[in-house]
Amino acid sequence: MSAKTRSEIKMHKDQASGLRRLMAGPSPRILSLLSATTMLDQARLLENLAASLQHQGSHALILDATQQSLHHNVYDDISPEQGTLLEAVMQPNNTMSLINISGHGYSVAKLLPGKSASRFLNHADIMLQVQQQFKNMASEHDVVLVDAALNGQDTMPLDMLNNGEILIHMTRDANSITQAYSLIKQLSQQIGRRSFGIVVSQANEAQAQLLFQNIAEVARNYLYIQLDFMGLIPTDEHLGRAAKLGRSVVDAFPMAKASAAFKNLAGKIDHNHGLLAATFS
């Protein structure tokens, strides 16, 4: 067989493989973020990251799956009239919309409707149905960002998230460092040894690298767990300014340090769309 023939066969196989992927539709990348910082810091991180993903061409969804937010709605784009995934299972005839579209174009949804509903997290049969609702919703997006918190069993609120990609959001604050390590330890003790990604905010590059190296060394030596540095969102006054304007930092101040950081993180999360955005920007 000539080199030309082999090349033609390879090209045909590559085209066929690409067509199969296209016909199958996009497989959503689902990332759960556990917070070792405040609810507001976590929400602002996810909102700016989702906006950055939309900016680069990725259809993004934020799912608020925390029990803490049952007391305070920290997401501006979640409507009081909006339905939740649990309500969709418990009240199948309810016509409430489950998704709200933010002014930045990304979608926002919520897992639980109120404080008393958190008891259903321990009902395996109900949560399996909720998980299927989530899968259906996720399939309509390129990237899903889950604002997650461990449940009473120190596992993720949806079982499928235990085996997915999990990031820990932390700062240089001593309480944040302690909480981040505790989250890693609690979850790994329940579902077994696995890797975690680390996102650091409110720091400069040198501080973030030192913080990561220290927690990664402790996790490796005492838990035999590998941590991966996913990115840094630096201290930047433009973040606060953008929030006061009700806009994302990448939209309001595209040249800011924080904007560059969010664009970089978004590119890592959805590599193909990140490359496409870089090509045509």
N, C-alpha and C positions, 0 to 999 in steps of 0.2 A: 504494500500500500504506500502510495507516494505521500510526501509531506503535505502536499496541497490537499489531497483527499482527506488526510487525518485532520487538517485544519478546518476543512468544510464540515466534517462530521462534528467536531468540537463546537463550531459556531452554531450548527443546527441544534445540538443538545443544549447549549447555553440559551438560545432563543426559546426553546421549548420549556426550559426550566423557568425562565423569566415570565413566559406567558402563563404558566401554571400558578406562579405567585400572584400575578396580576388578577387572574380569574378568581383566585381564592379570597382576594380582598386583603386589606392590611390586618396584621395581627397586632392588637394593641400592646404597647409596652406599659406594664402596670408597675408603679413604684409606690411603696408605702413609706411614709416619712414619720418616724417616731420623734417626738420633740423633747429635748432636754432644755428647753427655754420657755418663754411665756407663750400663751395662746395667741396673743397679738403678733409677736415676732414670727411665730410659725405661720399664721394666716398670711401675713405680708410676704413672707418668703414664697409661699405657694402661689399667691395671686400674681406676684411679679414673674415667677418662673412660668406659670401658665400663659401669661401675656407674652413672654419671650418666645415660648413654643409656638403660639399662634402667629407671632411676628415672622417666624422662620418658615411657616407653612404647615405646622403640625396642628391637627385638630385636638385640642386638649380638654380634659375633664378633671375637675377637682371633686372628690368625694369626701365630705366631712363625715368621718366615722368615729369621732371622739365622743366620749361621754361627758367630758368637761364642757363642751360647747352646748350641751343640753341646757345649761344654766345661762349661757351668754352666747348670743349669735355674733360671732366675730367676723363672719363673711358678709360683706356688704351686699353681695349679689344673690344671697339666698332670701327668697320671699317668704313672708309669714304664711302665705296661702299655698306655698309649694308643698307637694306631697313628698313622702320619703319612701325608701325601698321597703321598709317594714310595713308601712301602710299599704303599699301595693300588694303585698302578700296577704295581710290580714283583712283588707277591704278591697277585694278584686273588682268590685263594681264601681269603686271610686274613680271619678274622672279627673282628679287633680293631676296637673303636670308634675313629672318627677324631675325635670331638668329646667333650669333657668339659664338663659344666655346672658353673660356679662357684657358690659359695654365694650370690653376688649375682644369679644368674640369667643372666648372659651366658655365651656359649660360648667355649671355648678350643681351638685346634687347632695343629698343628705341621707345618712343611713337610718337614724332613729328620730322619731317625732318629739319625744319629750322624756323627762327624767324617769317616769315610771316604766317607759318602754325598755330601759336598759336590762330589765330582768329577762327579756326574750333572748339576750345574748347567750344564755345557758340552755336554750331549747334547740337541740341539734336539728330536729326535723324542720322547724320554722326557719332556722338560719340557713339550711340547705336551699330552701326556696328563695330566701333573700339573696343568697349567693348566685343563684341562677338569674335573678333579676339584674344583679350587678354585672354578670357576664354579658347579658344581652345589651345592657347599656354601654359597657366598655367596648363592645365590638363595633360601635358606631364612631369610635375615636381612635386617633393614632397613639396618644399617650394619656394614661390615667394617673393622676397624682392623688394618693389616698392620705388624707390627714388622719393618722391612726393613733390609737392608744391601746395599751394592753388591757385585756379584760380581767375578770376575777381569777382566771386560771393562768394568768401571765402569758397568754397567747394573743394572737392578732384577732380582731373582731370578726373577720371572716376566715374560715379555715384555709382557703386557697392562698391567702396572703402569707401564711406561715412559710410557704415554700417559694415565694416570689422574691423580688428584689426589695430589700429593706435598707433604708438610709436612716442614719441618726443625725438630727440637726442639733448642733451644740454651739456654745460660745466659750470664751475664756473664763467666764465666771466660775468660781470654785463649786458652787452648787450645781451648775450645769454640767461640769466635768463629772462630778459624783453621780448625778442622775443618768448621764449618758452611759457610764460604765454599768450602773445598776440595770438599765434597760437591756443592755447586751447580755448581761449575766442571767437575768430573769428569763428572757426569752430562750436563750440557748439551753438553759437547764430543762425547759419544757419540751422543746422540739429538736434538741440535739445541736451538735456543733455545726456552725455554718458561718459564712462571711457576711460582713455588713459594710455598707458604704458610709463615709463620714462627710458631712457638709458643715463647714464652720462659718459662722457669721460674726460680725462685730469684731474684726481683727484685721491686721495687715498680713502680708504674705509670710513674713518671718515668724510672726506669732502663731499663725495657723499651722505652719509646718512643724513648729516645735510642739504645739499642742497635739497634733496628730501623731507625731513620732512617740510622744510619751504614752498616750492612751493605747496606741497600737502595740507598743512594747509590753505594757501591762496585760493587755488582752491575749497576746501571744504567749507570754510566760505563765500566766495563771489560768487562762481559759482555753489555751491552744486554738485560739480563733484568729483568723486573718481579717484585718480591717483594710479598706481601700479608700484612699483620699479622692473624693468626688469633686470637691470644689470649695472655693472661698467666696463669700459675699462680704466685701470689705466694709468697714465703717465709712459711711458716705452720707453727708447731710442732704444730698439730693433725694435719698429715699424718703425722708420725712417730708420734704417739700412736695414730692410727687403724691404722697398719701394725702396731704392737705388739699391738693388739687383734685383728688379723686381719680388719679391716673396712675398708670404703671410708670416706673422710672425709665424703662426703655422707650416709652412713648413720649414722656414729658422731657426727659433729659438724655437723649440717645448717646451723648458723648461722655456721660458720667462714668466713673470707675465702676459703680454698681451695675450700670447697664451692660458694660463689657463683661462683667462677671456673670450676669444672668444669661447673656447670649452664649458665653462659653459653656455654662452648665447645660443650657438647653441643647446646644450642639452635641454634647456628650450623651445626653439622654436619647435624643432622636437623631442619630448620626447622619442618616440619609437626608433628612430634611435640612439638617444643619449645613451639610455640604451644598445642597441646592440653594439655600438662602445665601451662602457665601459667594456662590458662583454668579448669582444674578443681582446681588446688592450693589 
